[in-house]
């Protein structure tokens, strides 16, 4: 049979729980601070985009797919050249 926990056992567990909660609270405050900074940065970007749209400033469209494909093509070409030069030696 399991023995009943004593008051000191309960106080020890409560102390451990308080320490964990304090650590969690510190981490939450740090995370909230970072999230707040990111949200402010995002809001500024949205304000800038809104200004550009309202005032007819061209918003550049970045085609990430083309950039990635070009980079992969260059990487493939570089690897082909390296393997060709390595096989000549």
N, C-alpha and C positions, 0 to 999 in steps of 0.2 A: 504494500500500500504506500502511496505517496504521503510524505509527511506534510503537514500544514506549514506554510512559510511563516517565519517569525516577523515581527515588526521591523527588525533590523534588515532582514532580507527585502522587505517591501520598500523601506527607505533607500536601500542601496539601489534597487531597480528604479525607483523614482528619480534618484540622483542621476543615474545613467541616462534616463529618458530626458531629463532636463538638459543635460550636456548635449545630447543629440539634437534636441529641439533648438538649442542656442546655435549649434553649428548650422543647422538647416536654415534658421532665420538669417544668419550672416550670409549664407550662399544666396538666399532669395533676394536679399537687399543688393548684393553685388550683381546678380542677374538682372534684377529690375533696373538697376542703374545703366547697365549695358543696353538693355532693350529700350530704355527711354532715349538714350543717345541715338540709337539706330532709328527710332521713330521720328525724332527731330530731324535727322539727316534725310529720311524719306520724305517728310513733310516739305523740307526745303526744295528737294528735287521736284516734287509735285508742283510747288509754287512756281519754280522756274519753267517747268513744262507748260503750265497754264499761261504764264506770261508770254512764252514763245508762241503758243497757239493763238492767243488773243491779238498779238501784235504782228502776226505774219512772219515771224522769224522761222526760217526753215529748220525743222528738227531732223537731224541726220538719222537715217535708218541703217542700223548695223545688221548686216546679214552674217550672223555667226556661223551658219552652215557653210557658207563659202570660205570663210576664214579658216575653219577647221579643215575643210577639204584641201585647201591650198597648203596648209601646214603639213597635213599628212602626205600630200604629194611631194613636197620638198623633203620631208623626212625619208620617204621611200627612195627618192632619187639619191639622197646623200648616202643611204645605206647600200644602195646598188653600187655606187662609185667606190665606197669603202671596201665592199666585198670583192669587187673587180680588182682593185689595187692590192688587196691582201692575197688574192689567188695568183697574182703575177709574181710574187716573191717566192 
